């Protein structure tokens, strides 16, 4: 699939001003200039402080939540935190559990099983919580659409405080407090917090109410940082404050579970990359494989032996997830080839025996490979569950709405959905979905690669590439910079990992440049030694035997136009 390369416009005057003011190289200053930040925003971006946190009591219903929690503490009522099985939900639950534990208050936790219960509150869980004698339930990273579940909790004598960050319905649950900055009446300055960010704000408010030192809330920023980066929320404004300040704490974390999983992941450098690709997949693997409690226990343990044992379990679950994912992916490719699905505007396939905790990841890979919306469905007897991913310009949720007569349930957003249907409705759903796609997908829907800057040999050295770390942490809305380097001569070319990855050694005059192209191994026969290439990718430092070398992490390549 040929990608469309788009180079950002440069503001040379602003670049020069930023470079002088912050003593930065031109290459870094250009990236900052492209963000169009005013002086105050730029200072906050580069050097966030605790003073950049907003007042938690500006959040809707925060005062009501604090009042009810303090009443529960005073009356020694049993409190339970109801979370979610992903990294955001696990870290959110950890923050509140740790905060109360540090105050000498024992609270319960409940994480639903992804495979048996699905996402969010469910009535069976509510009944179980009531039987356990809990009188106050605090949700984290879920609950905003749980109208009936909160109603049932109330009938069973449980008060509910909802903390969430997802989109609201026209009606919100009849809870004691509903803290969600997506509420239509929200006045909080920032509405893109992750679930763990909202949980962190709740601890800030509790610290104020309890007249504790503000540093007591900041103790949980390492966990909030992990959840924020993991949940792929925009790393701007208060999210960036949480992530950047929190990352400093991650590097020296006292949380034995987090420390152990960082060691287990094998990353030598602790940054947003090690969290996104090292920590997050291991936490999420537990939820995907139906063992969510192990991830929570890991973050809550104070026993180093137990931490090592649990982090090994997470490692094992992640390997199982990877193997399961690999098998489903291969089977999906075979189905696509056999049925010539790649000729269709979208890909809708299903098979018995697929693990529905993993099919979302596989759907992402299928969509990336073919650049088409894809939906993968696991047939489970009479009922089936599915997960889908989309491309820019095609609203997957809207498509599900149009085909909803064949679905039992569905939910999500424009780029990703989950759904369920009767197995005997699969073919009808597939046909209608394909017909809808034909009218919506156009020839100009091709993947776009935004290039931050065109670089030359003079721009690149060890210091200038290392300086790019001031832009950390990277993530949604603050992606690692993408550069275009033109006219590089191929000195060597080979594939790695059984043809999966691409390894090139390139030359610019007398300068040698190492490159790695993950999942680009199929390009190994497309180019030859001596070819001149234009290369788009991230600039990184590869350190081996204490020797640092610049490396390009390739995103795309094409032959240079002589």
HELIX and SHEET records of a PDB file:
HELIX    1   1 UNK A   12  UNK A   22  1                                  11    
HELIX    2   2 UNK A   26  UNK A   33  1                                   8    
HELIX    3   3 UNK A   39  UNK A   46  1                                   8    
HELIX    4   4 UNK A   50  UNK A   52  5                                   3    
HELIX    5   5 UNK A   56  UNK A   58  5                                   3    
HELIX    6   6 UNK A   62  UNK A   74  1                                  13    
HELIX    7   7 UNK A   87  UNK A  102  1                                  16    
HELIX    8   8 UNK A  123  UNK A  131  1                                   9    
HELIX    9   9 UNK A  147  UNK A  155  1                                   9    
HELIX   10  10 UNK A  195  UNK A  209  1                                  15    
HELIX   11  11 UNK A  215  UNK A  218  1                                   4    
HELIX   12  12 UNK A  221  UNK A  230  1                                  10    
HELIX   13  13 UNK A  237  UNK A  250  1                                  14    
HELIX   14  14 UNK A  256  UNK A  265  1                                  10    
HELIX   15  15 UNK A  272  UNK A  274  1                                   3    
HELIX   16  16 UNK A  275  UNK A  279  3                                   5    
HELIX   17  17 UNK A  280  UNK A  288  1                                   9    
HELIX   18  18 UNK A  292  UNK A  300  1                                   9    
HELIX   19  19 UNK A  304  UNK A  338  1                                  35    
HELIX   20  20 UNK A  341  UNK A  343  5                                   3    
HELIX   21  21 UNK A  359  UNK A  370  1                                  12    
HELIX   22  22 UNK A  396  UNK A  402  1                                   7    
HELIX   23  23 UNK A  404  UNK A  406  5                                   3    
HELIX   24  24 UNK A  423  UNK A  425  5                                   3    
HELIX   25  25 UNK A  426  UNK A  440  1                                  15    
HELIX   26  26 UNK A  457  UNK A  459  5                                   3    
HELIX   27  27 UNK A  462  UNK A  467  1                                   6    
HELIX   28  28 UNK A  468  UNK A  471  5                                   4    
HELIX   29  29 UNK A  521  UNK A  523  5                                   3    
SHEET    1   A 2 UNK A   4  UNK A   7  0                                        
SHEET    2   A 2 UNK A 448  UNK A 451  1                                        
SHEET    1   B 5 UNK A 108  UNK A 111  0                                        
SHEET    2   B 5 UNK A  79  UNK A  83  1                                        
SHEET    3   B 5 UNK A 136  UNK A 140  1                                        
SHEET    4   B 5 UNK A 159  UNK A 163  1                                        
SHEET    5   B 5 UNK A 177  UNK A 179  1                                        
SHEET    1   C 5 UNK A 347  UNK A 352  0                                        
SHEET    2   C 5 UNK A 374  UNK A 380  1                                        
SHEET    3   C 5 UNK A 383  UNK A 389 -1                                        
SHEET    4   C 5 UNK A 416  UNK A 422 -1                                        
SHEET    5   C 5 UNK A 409  UNK A 412 -1                                        
SHEET    1   D 6 UNK A 453  UNK A 455  0                                        
SHEET    2   D 6 UNK A 483  UNK A 496  1                                        
SHEET    3   D 6 UNK A 501  UNK A 508 -1                                        
SHEET    4   D 6 UNK A 511  UNK A 517 -1                                        
SHEET    5   D 6 UNK A 547  UNK A 559  1                                        
SHEET    6   D 6 UNK A 532  UNK A 544 -1                                        
END                                                                             
